[in-house]
Amino acid sequence: MPPAADRSLSPRARKRAYAVSVLAAALAAGLAWGGFGSRGAPPPKPPSPVPVTFASVERRDVPHWQETIGTVTSLQSAVLRPQVDGVLTQVLFHEGQTVKRGQLLARIDDRAIRAGLDGAQAQRERDAALLRAAKSDLSRFRQLSGAQLIAKQMLDQQSASVQQLQATAQGNQAAVDAAQVQLSYTRIVSPIDGRVGLRRVDPGNVVRTGDAQGLVTVQQVDPISVVFSLTQDQLPALRAAQAAGTVAVQALDRDAGRVLGEGELRVIDNRVDEATGTVRLRAVFDNPGDRLWPGQLVSVRVRTGEERGATVVAAEALQRGVEGSFVYRLGSDGKVAAVPVQIGYQDDALAVVRGLRPGDTVVRDGQSRLKPGTAVVAAKPSSPVLR
């Protein structure tokens, strides 16, 4: 309670004195409470370490791979078209069947051609008999001419007759050979080892030499090739790798990234496409399990060289800043520092860098919450460069 007001003061003066005493008491209490609060507030806590994933910087030999898209193509492909007109009498294959070179696949009616062959052979035999008789007469004429029993003109005429019949015999043999060739065309055989596709003509139909589609297509499937393109900037490395030995090529499934086959580079095209600045290449693969199929699109990886003893870091560790690439390196105090690096060869898994040393620990994941000097803690055990 405030001190009692002086009884000698007027009522108005006593009210003023009472208000002043209450205000002074409230002010004293506020100062006392503020002083207590400033002395008793706890100090601010330091920020918690940021959980991140670490990776180790390593030294290793790094193969250089270039990736692109390619198309599976058959090394040999043949469209079987009729070479004589006639009725297709037999089809001796099943669609999708694997066939061998020289295997009989279909027959065309050969009766007319066989009759023509018989006629040509008969003509050949008739003229051959005439030639034998003419040669016998020529031999007798030479004896008689030597005894001067016939005129030399008769000998010359008989000699000319023999030469004429010899030319006729050659023409007859050519006619027989041509008929035999025509007869062979009635037997349609596979020119290569491969697999037949869908049949385009059924037995009983008349086939003609002008048919554009043909009867069926045969494609070689083992071995098989992949045709792809790389930029002209890769040519020096490719040619150097090819000169040093076999250039390895991998074909991968575009969906799952599974390796479908491993082969080797066989051909670099002899020109660069002026429109695209790329060069076409062909790689050959063994394909016993038919994992590569003609016309299939695949991802292609070409080994263009190797860098020995390179300093590598996980590709996820690389960060891009205004001044270039950098990584967050872990210091001995548990804090990170931004270290600039120069990047050489890089793929999806790793990068060859300068500016780090083997054995350094860098942040692989969780960089979004970091800045130089941030304390970090491992979210899980450190991982190598590659998964």
C-alpha positions as CSV (number, residue, x, y, z in Angstrom):
1,M,0.0,0.0,0.0
2,P,1.3,3.5,-0.7
3,P,2.1,5.6,2.4
4,A,-0.8,7.4,4.0
5,A,-1.6,10.7,2.5
6,D,-1.1,13.8,4.6
7,R,-4.4,14.7,6.3
8,S,-3.5,18.3,5.9
9,L,-3.7,18.1,2.1
10,S,-6.8,18.8,0.2
11,P,-8.7,15.9,-1.3
12,R,-7.5,16.7,-4.8
13,A,-3.9,16.9,-3.7
14,R,-4.2,13.6,-1.8
15,K,-5.5,11.8,-5.1
16,R,-2.6,13.3,-7.1
17,A,0.0,12.0,-4.5
18,Y,-1.6,8.6,-4.5
19,A,-1.4,8.2,-8.3
20,V,2.3,9.3,-8.3
21,S,3.2,6.7,-5.7
22,V,1.4,3.8,-7.6
23,L,3.2,4.8,-10.8
24,A,6.6,4.8,-9.1
25,A,6.0,1.3,-7.5
26,A,5.0,-0.1,-10.9
27,L,8.1,1.3,-12.6
28,A,10.3,-0.1,-9.9
29,A,8.7,-3.5,-10.3
30,G,9.2,-3.5,-14.1
31,L,12.9,-2.6,-13.8
32,A,13.4,-5.4,-11.3
33,W,11.6,-8.0,-13.6
34,G,13.6,-6.9,-16.7
35,G,16.9,-7.2,-14.9
36,F,16.0,-10.7,-13.7
37,G,15.0,-11.8,-17.2
38,S,18.2,-10.5,-18.9
39,R,20.3,-12.3,-16.3
40,G,18.4,-15.6,-16.5
41,A,17.9,-16.1,-20.4
42,P,19.9,-19.2,-21.7
43,P,22.4,-18.7,-24.5
44,P,21.3,-19.6,-28.1
45,K,22.1,-23.2,-29.2
46,P,24.5,-23.8,-32.1
47,P,22.8,-25.2,-35.3
48,S,22.7,-29.0,-35.6
49,P,25.1,-30.7,-38.1
50,V,23.5,-31.3,-41.5
51,P,23.1,-35.1,-42.3
52,V,24.8,-35.8,-45.7
53,T,26.2,-38.7,-47.7
54,F,29.9,-38.9,-48.2
55,A,32.1,-40.4,-50.9
56,S,35.8,-41.0,-51.1
57,V,38.1,-39.6,-53.7
58,E,40.0,-42.5,-55.4
59,R,42.8,-43.1,-57.9
60,R,42.0,-45.6,-60.6
61,D,42.3,-46.5,-64.3
62,V,39.3,-45.0,-66.1
63,P,38.0,-46.3,-69.4
64,H,36.6,-43.7,-71.6
65,W,33.1,-44.6,-73.1
66,Q,31.1,-42.6,-75.5
67,E,27.3,-43.2,-75.6
68,T,24.9,-42.9,-78.5
69,I,21.9,-44.6,-80.1
70,G,22.2,-47.3,-82.8
71,T,20.1,-49.5,-85.0
72,V,20.6,-53.3,-85.2
73,T,21.1,-54.3,-88.9
74,S,21.7,-57.6,-90.5
75,L,25.2,-58.2,-92.0
76,Q,23.5,-59.9,-95.0
77,S,19.9,-59.6,-96.1
78,A,18.3,-61.1,-99.3
79,V,14.8,-60.6,-100.7
80,L,14.0,-63.8,-102.6
81,R,12.3,-62.8,-105.9
82,P,11.3,-65.2,-108.7
83,Q,13.6,-65.1,-111.8
84,V,11.2,-66.9,-114.0
85,D,7.5,-66.6,-114.5
86,G,5.3,-69.5,-113.4
87,V,3.0,-71.0,-110.8
88,L,4.4,-71.3,-107.3
89,T,3.9,-75.0,-106.6
90,Q,5.6,-75.6,-103.2
91,V,6.7,-73.5,-100.2
92,L,9.1,-75.6,-98.1
93,F,9.7,-73.3,-95.1
94,H,7.9,-72.0,-92.1
95,E,7.7,-68.3,-91.3
96,G,10.4,-67.4,-88.8
97,Q,12.4,-70.6,-89.6
98,T,16.2,-70.6,-89.4
99,V,17.6,-71.8,-92.8
100,K,21.0,-72.7,-94.2
101,R,22.7,-71.4,-97.3
102,G,21.6,-73.5,-100.3
103,Q,18.5,-74.9,-98.6
104,L,15.5,-75.3,-100.9
105,L,12.7,-73.0,-99.9
106,A,10.2,-73.0,-102.8
107,R,9.5,-74.5,-106.2
108,I,8.0,-73.0,-109.4
109,D,6.3,-75.1,-112.1
110,D,9.1,-76.1,-114.4
111,R,7.4,-78.2,-117.1
112,A,7.6,-75.6,-119.8
113,I,11.3,-74.9,-119.1
114,R,12.1,-78.6,-118.9
115,A,10.5,-79.1,-122.3
116,G,12.5,-76.3,-123.8
117,L,15.7,-77.9,-122.3
118,D,14.8,-81.2,-123.9
119,G,14.4,-79.6,-127.2
120,A,17.7,-77.8,-126.9
121,Q,19.5,-81.0,-126.0
122,A,18.0,-82.8,-129.0
123,Q,19.1,-80.1,-131.3
124,R,22.6,-80.2,-129.9
125,E,22.8,-84.0,-130.4
126,R,21.5,-83.7,-134.0
127,D,24.1,-81.1,-134.9
128,A,26.8,-83.0,-133.1
129,A,26.1,-86.0,-135.4
130,L,26.3,-83.8,-138.5
131,L,29.6,-82.4,-137.2
132,R,31.1,-85.9,-136.7
133,A,30.1,-86.8,-140.3
134,A,31.6,-83.6,-141.7
135,K,34.8,-84.2,-139.8
136,S,35.1,-87.7,-141.2
137,D,34.5,-86.4,-144.8
138,L,37.1,-83.7,-144.2
139,S,39.6,-86.3,-143.2
140,R,39.0,-88.3,-146.5
141,F,39.1,-85.2,-148.6
142,R,42.5,-84.4,-147.2
143,Q,43.8,-87.8,-148.2
144,L,42.4,-87.5,-151.7
145,S,43.7,-84.0,-152.1
146,G,47.1,-85.2,-151.1
147,A,46.9,-87.8,-153.9
148,Q,45.6,-85.0,-156.2
149,L,42.4,-87.0,-156.8
150,I,40.0,-84.1,-155.9
151,A,40.2,-80.4,-156.5
152,K,41.5,-78.2,-153.6
153,Q,38.2,-76.3,-153.8
154,M,36.3,-79.3,-152.5
155,L,38.7,-79.6,-149.6
156,D,38.2,-75.9,-148.7
157,Q,34.4,-76.2,-148.9
158,Q,34.4,-79.2,-146.6
159,S,36.7,-77.5,-144.2
160,A,34.3,-74.5,-144.1
161,S,31.3,-76.9,-143.5
162,V,33.1,-78.4,-140.5
163,Q,33.8,-74.9,-139.0
164,Q,30.2,-73.9,-139.6
165,L,28.9,-77.0,-137.8
166,Q,31.4,-76.4,-134.9
167,A,29.9,-72.9,-134.4
168,T,26.4,-74.4,-134.5
169,A,27.5,-76.9,-131.9
170,Q,28.7,-74.1,-129.6
171,G,25.4,-72.3,-130.1
172,N,23.5,-75.5,-129.3
173,Q,25.5,-75.9,-126.1
174,A,24.8,-72.3,-125.1
175,A,21.1,-72.9,-125.6
176,V,21.3,-76.0,-123.4
177,D,23.2,-74.1,-120.7
178,A,20.6,-71.2,-120.8
179,A,17.7,-73.7,-120.5
180,Q,19.5,-75.3,-117.5
181,V,19.9,-72.0,-115.9
182,Q,16.2,-71.2,-116.4
183,L,15.4,-74.6,-114.9
184,S,17.5,-73.9,-111.9
185,Y,15.5,-70.7,-111.3
186,T,12.4,-72.8,-110.6
187,R,14.2,-74.0,-107.4
188,I,14.4,-71.1,-105.0
189,V,17.1,-71.6,-102.4
190,S,18.4,-69.5,-99.6
191,P,21.6,-67.6,-100.5
192,I,22.7,-67.1,-96.9
193,D,22.4,-68.6,-93.4
194,G,19.7,-66.7,-91.6
195,R,16.0,-66.5,-90.6
196,V,13.1,-66.1,-93.0
197,G,10.4,-63.6,-92.4
198,L,6.8,-63.4,-93.3
199,R,5.7,-65.2,-96.5
200,R,4.3,-62.8,-99.1
201,V,2.9,-65.3,-101.7
202,D,1.0,-68.5,-101.1
203,P,1.3,-71.7,-103.2
204,G,-0.9,-71.8,-106.3
205,N,-0.3,-68.1,-107.2
206,V,1.4,-67.1,-110.4
207,V,4.7,-65.3,-109.6
208,R,6.6,-63.1,-112.0
209,T,10.0,-61.6,-112.3
210,G,8.7,-58.1,-111.9
211,D,7.1,-58.7,-108.5
212,A,8.6,-56.0,-106.3
213,Q,8.0,-57.6,-102.9
214,G,9.3,-61.0,-103.7
215,L,8.4,-64.3,-101.9
216,V,10.2,-63.8,-98.6
217,T,13.2,-62.0,-97.0
218,V,16.1,-63.9,-95.4
219,Q,18.2,-62.0,-92.9
220,Q,21.4,-63.1,-91.2
221,V,21.0,-62.8,-87.4
222,D,24.3,-64.4,-86.0
223,P,26.6,-62.6,-86.2
224,I,24.7,-59.3,-86.4
225,S,25.8,-55.6,-86.5
226,V,24.8,-52.3,-85.0
227,V,25.1,-49.1,-87.0
228,F,25.5,-45.8,-85.1
229,S,26.9,-42.3,-85.4
230,L,29.4,-40.3,-83.4
231,T,30.5,-36.7,-83.8
232,Q,33.5,-35.9,-85.9
233,D,35.3,-34.7,-82.8
234,Q,35.5,-38.3,-81.6
235,L,37.3,-39.5,-84.8
236,P,40.9,-39.0,-83.6
237,A,40.3,-41.0,-80.4
238,L,38.4,-43.7,-82.3
239,R,41.1,-44.1,-84.9
240,A,43.8,-44.1,-82.2
241,A,41.9,-46.8,-80.3
242,Q,41.4,-48.8,-83.4
243,A,45.1,-48.6,-84.3
244,A,46.0,-49.8,-80.8
245,G,43.8,-52.9,-81.0
246,T,40.2,-54.0,-80.7
247,V,37.7,-51.3,-79.9
248,A,35.0,-52.7,-77.5
249,V,31.4,-51.8,-78.1
250,Q,28.4,-52.6,-75.9
251,A,24.7,-52.7,-77.0
252,L,22.2,-52.0,-74.2
253,D,18.5,-52.2,-73.8
254,R,17.1,-48.6,-74.0
255,D,14.5,-49.2,-71.4
256,A,16.3,-51.1,-68.6
257,G,19.9,-50.4,-69.5
258,R,20.7,-54.2,-69.6
259,V,23.7,-55.2,-71.7
260,L,22.3,-57.1,-74.7
261,G,25.7,-57.9,-76.3
262,E,29.4,-57.1,-76.4
263,G,31.1,-56.7,-79.7
264,E,33.8,-54.8,-81.5
265,L,34.1,-51.9,-83.9
266,R,34.6,-53.1,-87.4
267,V,34.1,-50.1,-89.8
268,I,34.5,-46.3,-89.6
269,D,32.7,-44.8,-92.6
270,N,34.9,-43.1,-95.2
271,R,33.2,-39.7,-94.9
272,V,31.7,-37.3,-92.4
273,D,28.0,-36.3,-92.9
274,E,28.3,-32.6,-93.8
275,A,24.7,-31.9,-92.6
276,T,25.1,-33.3,-89.1
277,G,28.9,-33.4,-88.5
278,T,28.8,-37.1,-87.6
279,V,30.4,-40.2,-88.9
280,R,28.7,-43.6,-89.2
281,L,30.2,-46.7,-87.7
282,R,29.4,-50.4,-87.6
283,A,30.1,-52.8,-84.8
284,V,29.7,-56.6,-85.0
285,F,28.2,-58.8,-82.3
286,D,27.9,-62.5,-81.7
287,N,24.2,-63.1,-81.3
288,P,23.6,-66.8,-80.4
289,G,20.6,-66.0,-78.1
290,D,18.9,-63.6,-80.6
291,R,19.0,-60.8,-78.0
292,L,19.7,-58.3,-80.9
293,W,17.0,-58.2,-83.5
294,P,17.2,-56.5,-87.0
295,G,15.7,-53.0,-86.9
296,Q,15.9,-52.7,-83.1
297,L,17.0,-49.4,-81.5
298,V,19.6,-49.8,-78.8
299,S,21.9,-47.7,-76.7
300,V,25.5,-48.0,-77.7
301,R,28.7,-47.5,-75.6
302,V,32.0,-47.3,-77.4
303,R,35.3,-47.5,-75.6
304,T,37.5,-44.8,-77.0
305,G,40.4,-45.0,-74.7
306,E,41.6,-45.3,-71.1
307,E,43.1,-42.8,-68.6
308,R,45.5,-44.5,-66.1
309,G,46.0,-43.4,-62.5
310,A,43.3,-40.7,-62.7
311,T,41.8,-39.0,-59.7
312,V,38.1,-39.7,-59.7
313,V,35.1,-38.6,-57.7
314,A,31.4,-39.5,-57.7
315,A,29.6,-37.5,-60.4
316,E,26.9,-36.6,-57.9
317,A,29.4,-34.7,-55.8
318,L,30.0,-32.1,-58.4
319,Q,28.3,-28.8,-58.0
320,R,28.0,-25.8,-60.4
321,G,28.7,-22.3,-59.2
322,V,29.2,-18.9,-60.7
323,E,32.9,-19.4,-60.9
324,G,32.8,-23.0,-62.1
325,S,32.6,-26.5,-60.7
326,F,33.3,-27.3,-57.1
327,V,32.8,-29.9,-54.4
328,Y,32.2,-29.8,-50.6
329,R,35.2,-31.4,-49.0
330,L,35.0,-32.5,-45.3
331,G,37.6,-31.0,-43.0
332,S,39.1,-32.4,-39.9
333,D,36.8,-30.1,-37.8
334,G,33.7,-31.8,-39.2
335,K,32.8,-28.8,-41.4
336,V,32.8,-28.5,-45.2
337,A,34.7,-26.2,-47.5
338,A,33.9,-25.4,-51.1
339,V,36.9,-26.7,-53.2
340,P,37.0,-25.7,-56.9
341,V,37.8,-28.5,-59.3
342,Q,38.6,-28.9,-63.0
343,I,36.7,-31.7,-64.7
344,G,38.1,-34.0,-67.4
345,Y,36.3,-37.1,-68.6
346,Q,32.9,-37.6,-67.0
347,D,30.1,-40.1,-67.3
348,D,26.9,-40.9,-65.2
349,A,28.9,-42.5,-62.4
350,L,32.2,-40.7,-62.0
351,A,34.3,-37.7,-63.1
352,V,38.0,-37.3,-63.5
353,V,39.0,-34.1,-61.6
354,R,41.9,-31.9,-60.6
355,G,42.0,-30.1,-57.4
356,L,41.5,-33.1,-55.0
357,R,43.7,-35.8,-53.7
358,P,43.0,-39.5,-53.3
359,G,41.6,-40.1,-49.8
360,D,39.7,-36.9,-49.5
361,T,36.1,-37.1,-48.4
362,V,33.5,-35.2,-50.2
363,V,29.8,-34.7,-49.9
364,R,27.9,-36.9,-52.4
365,D,24.3,-36.1,-51.4
366,G,22.7,-33.4,-49.4
367,Q,24.5,-30.3,-50.7
368,S,21.3,-28.2,-51.0
369,R,21.5,-27.3,-47.2
370,L,25.3,-26.6,-47.2
371,K,27.5,-23.6,-47.4
372,P,31.2,-23.2,-46.6
373,G,31.8,-23.8,-42.9
374,T,28.6,-25.9,-42.3
375,A,29.0,-28.7,-39.8
376,V,27.9,-32.1,-41.3
377,V,27.3,-35.6,-40.1
378,A,27.1,-38.8,-42.0
379,A,23.6,-39.9,-42.8
380,K,24.9,-43.4,-43.7
381,P,28.3,-44.9,-44.1
382,S,30.6,-43.5,-46.8
383,S,30.3,-45.1,-50.2
384,P,32.9,-45.6,-52.9
385,V,32.8,-43.6,-56.2
386,L,30.7,-46.2,-58.0
387,R,27.5,-47.7,-56.7
